[in-house]
Amino acid sequence: MKGVGERNPPNFAFPAFYFPAENIASYVAVQPLRDMKLQAFTLCFWIQAQNRGSQTILAYCTQERDNELVVTVGSAVGLWVGGRFVEFPLPHKSEEWLHYCVAWASHSGAANLWLNGAVGREKNLQRGYVSQAGGTLVLGKDRDELLGIFSNGFSGWMSHVSLWSWVISHADIRALALCRRSELKGDVIAWGETPMSLSGGVVLESDPSCQ
């Protein structure tokens, strides 16, 4: 298991994670910068996927619930909050680098997806809910806490993963998609700074997402 994040260069210079398709056990364990008791969040990331099926980008599970907070990509972007699910259909499939942001706010139940800086149709999910703290946070796999196994693995490249405990502005999301705000860093996951451990053959490679 390889650790990264504590002595790395700024997030704009940090390499991408490559998840090999041939290794179903590959994932990245994350030590969040704050607890995961969230009343809102924004998750942004760049990916270049090698598989068109449903793949897990981020999964947070607790002993009580596997799908406390899960984001998947495929023919649609799936979002689980507190075990409830919505999905956002994608307008096209691409094997190129794409920028995603997914946001949710408890006070309204509003959930949104931005793809390359453009927002889609708003969904409603888990109004009034607060996610539970004390769980396990990973990238690239969905973990079944009760069975101790991982599934729905991501294959391809993943970069600039950031998680905020609030809904960031449309302007900031557009700027991130245009690679103009490298100083924007999540308070839960800050790319290139949050301690992470690579397992199952995940490797660091040069990051062309913002070139």
C-alpha positions as CSV (number, residue, x, y, z in Angstrom):
1,M,0.0,0.0,0.0
2,K,1.5,3.3,-1.1
3,G,0.8,6.5,0.7
4,V,0.6,9.9,-1.0
5,G,-0.5,13.4,-0.1
6,E,1.6,14.6,2.9
7,R,4.7,15.9,1.1
8,N,3.4,16.5,-2.4
9,P,3.7,19.6,-4.7
10,P,0.7,21.9,-5.1
11,N,-2.5,20.3,-6.5
12,F,-2.0,21.6,-10.0
13,A,1.3,19.7,-10.3
14,F,0.1,16.5,-8.6
15,P,0.0,13.4,-10.9
16,A,-3.1,11.5,-11.9
17,F,-4.2,8.1,-10.5
18,Y,-4.3,5.3,-13.0
19,F,-6.6,2.4,-12.1
20,P,-5.7,-0.7,-14.3
21,A,-8.6,-2.5,-15.9
22,E,-7.0,-5.9,-15.3
23,N,-6.9,-5.4,-11.5
24,I,-10.3,-5.5,-9.9
25,A,-8.9,-4.9,-6.4
26,S,-7.5,-1.4,-7.2
27,Y,-8.7,1.5,-5.1
28,V,-7.4,4.5,-3.1
29,A,-8.2,4.9,0.6
30,V,-8.7,8.5,1.6
31,Q,-8.2,10.1,5.0
32,P,-10.6,13.1,4.8
33,L,-9.5,16.4,6.3
34,R,-12.7,16.7,8.4
35,D,-15.4,14.3,9.5
36,M,-18.0,13.2,6.9
37,K,-21.1,14.5,8.8
38,L,-22.2,16.6,5.9
39,Q,-25.3,18.7,5.3
40,A,-24.1,19.6,1.8
41,F,-21.2,18.8,-0.5
42,T,-19.6,19.4,-3.9
43,L,-17.5,16.7,-5.4
44,C,-15.4,17.7,-8.5
45,F,-13.1,15.5,-10.5
46,W,-11.5,14.9,-13.9
47,I,-11.6,11.3,-15.4
48,Q,-10.7,9.5,-18.5
49,A,-12.6,6.3,-18.3
50,Q,-11.6,3.0,-20.1
51,N,-14.9,1.2,-19.4
52,R,-18.4,2.2,-20.5
53,G,-20.1,0.3,-17.7
54,S,-21.1,1.8,-14.3
55,Q,-18.0,2.6,-12.3
56,T,-17.6,4.0,-8.8
57,I,-15.7,7.3,-8.5
58,L,-16.1,7.9,-4.7
59,A,-17.7,5.7,-2.1
60,Y,-18.3,6.5,1.6
61,C,-19.8,3.8,3.7
62,T,-20.5,3.3,7.4
63,Q,-21.3,0.2,9.5
64,E,-25.0,1.0,9.2
65,R,-25.1,1.8,5.5
66,D,-23.0,0.9,2.4
67,N,-24.3,3.8,0.3
68,E,-23.9,6.7,2.6
69,L,-22.4,8.8,-0.1
70,V,-21.5,7.3,-3.5
71,V,-20.9,8.8,-7.0
72,T,-20.7,6.6,-10.1
73,V,-20.3,7.2,-13.8
74,G,-21.4,5.3,-16.8
75,S,-24.3,5.9,-19.2
76,A,-25.5,8.2,-16.4
77,V,-24.0,9.7,-13.2
78,G,-25.4,8.0,-10.2
79,L,-25.6,9.6,-6.7
80,W,-26.5,7.9,-3.4
81,V,-27.0,10.0,-0.3
82,G,-28.1,8.1,2.9
83,G,-29.0,5.0,0.8
84,R,-31.3,6.9,-1.5
85,F,-30.5,7.2,-5.2
86,V,-30.9,9.6,-8.2
87,E,-29.2,9.5,-11.6
88,F,-28.3,12.1,-14.2
89,P,-28.4,10.9,-17.8
90,L,-25.3,11.9,-19.8
91,P,-25.7,13.6,-23.1
92,H,-22.9,11.7,-24.7
93,K,-20.2,9.1,-24.0
94,S,-16.6,9.9,-24.4
95,E,-13.2,8.3,-23.9
96,E,-11.6,11.7,-23.5
97,W,-10.9,13.6,-20.3
98,L,-14.1,15.0,-18.8
99,H,-14.7,17.3,-15.8
100,Y,-17.6,16.5,-13.4
101,C,-19.0,18.2,-10.4
102,V,-21.8,16.7,-8.3
103,A,-23.5,18.8,-5.6
104,W,-26.2,18.3,-3.0
105,A,-27.7,20.4,-0.2
106,S,-29.8,19.0,2.7
107,H,-31.8,22.1,3.3
108,S,-33.5,22.0,-0.1
109,G,-32.7,18.4,-1.2
110,A,-31.4,19.8,-4.5
111,A,-28.8,17.7,-6.3
112,N,-27.0,18.8,-9.4
113,L,-24.5,17.6,-12.0
114,W,-22.1,19.8,-14.0
115,L,-20.3,18.3,-17.0
116,N,-17.4,20.3,-18.4
117,G,-18.9,23.3,-16.6
118,A,-22.4,23.0,-17.9
119,V,-25.2,22.3,-15.4
120,G,-27.9,19.7,-16.1
121,R,-31.4,19.3,-14.8
122,E,-31.8,19.5,-11.0
123,K,-32.9,16.4,-9.0
124,N,-34.3,16.1,-5.5
125,L,-32.8,13.8,-2.9
126,Q,-32.9,13.3,0.9
127,R,-34.1,16.7,2.0
128,G,-33.2,17.3,5.6
129,Y,-30.7,14.5,5.8
130,V,-27.2,14.7,7.4
131,S,-24.6,12.0,6.5
132,Q,-23.1,10.0,9.2
133,A,-19.5,10.3,10.4
134,G,-17.1,7.6,11.2
135,G,-17.1,5.6,7.9
136,T,-14.7,4.5,5.3
137,L,-13.9,6.7,2.2
138,V,-12.4,5.3,-1.0
139,L,-11.9,6.3,-4.6
140,G,-12.3,3.9,-7.5
141,K,-14.4,1.2,-5.7
142,D,-17.7,0.7,-3.9
143,R,-17.1,-1.0,-0.6
144,D,-19.5,-3.4,1.1
145,E,-18.7,-2.8,4.7
146,L,-20.6,-5.9,6.0
147,L,-18.9,-8.3,3.5
148,G,-15.6,-6.5,3.4
149,I,-15.4,-6.6,-0.4
150,F,-15.0,-4.0,-3.1
151,S,-17.0,-3.9,-6.4
152,N,-17.9,-1.7,-9.4
153,G,-14.4,-0.7,-10.0
154,F,-13.2,2.3,-12.0
155,S,-10.7,1.8,-14.7
156,G,-8.8,4.6,-16.3
157,W,-7.3,7.9,-15.1
158,M,-8.6,10.1,-12.3
159,S,-7.4,13.5,-11.3
160,H,-8.1,16.8,-9.4
161,V,-10.5,15.1,-7.0
162,S,-11.9,17.7,-4.5
163,L,-14.7,17.5,-2.0
164,W,-16.2,20.5,-0.2
165,S,-18.7,20.5,2.7
166,W,-20.8,23.1,0.9
167,V,-22.2,23.8,-2.6
168,I,-19.6,25.9,-4.3
169,S,-20.6,28.5,-6.8
170,H,-21.4,28.0,-10.5
171,A,-18.6,30.4,-11.4
172,D,-16.1,28.3,-9.4
173,I,-17.3,25.1,-11.1
174,R,-16.9,26.7,-14.5
175,A,-13.4,27.9,-13.6
176,L,-12.4,24.5,-12.4
177,A,-13.6,23.0,-15.7
178,L,-11.5,25.5,-17.6
179,C,-8.5,24.8,-15.3
180,R,-8.4,28.4,-14.1
181,R,-8.7,28.0,-10.3
182,S,-5.9,25.7,-9.2
183,E,-6.0,27.3,-5.8
184,L,-9.6,26.1,-5.1
185,K,-9.2,23.2,-2.7
186,G,-11.9,21.2,-0.9
187,D,-12.0,21.2,2.9
188,V,-12.8,17.4,3.0
189,I,-10.6,16.3,0.1
190,A,-7.9,18.7,-1.2
191,W,-6.2,17.2,-4.2
192,G,-2.5,16.7,-3.7
193,E,-2.7,17.4,0.0
194,T,-5.2,15.0,1.6
195,P,-3.4,11.8,2.7
196,M,-4.3,8.8,0.5
197,S,-3.1,5.2,0.2
198,L,-2.9,3.4,-3.1
199,S,-3.8,-0.3,-3.3
200,G,-4.2,-3.0,-5.8
201,G,-2.0,-1.7,-8.5
202,V,-3.1,2.0,-8.7
203,V,-0.1,4.0,-10.0
204,L,0.7,7.7,-10.3
205,E,1.1,8.9,-13.9
206,S,1.5,12.4,-15.5
207,D,-1.7,14.4,-15.6
208,P,-2.7,15.8,-19.0
209,S,-6.3,16.7,-17.9
210,C,-5.6,20.5,-17.8
211,Q,-3.1,20.7,-20.7
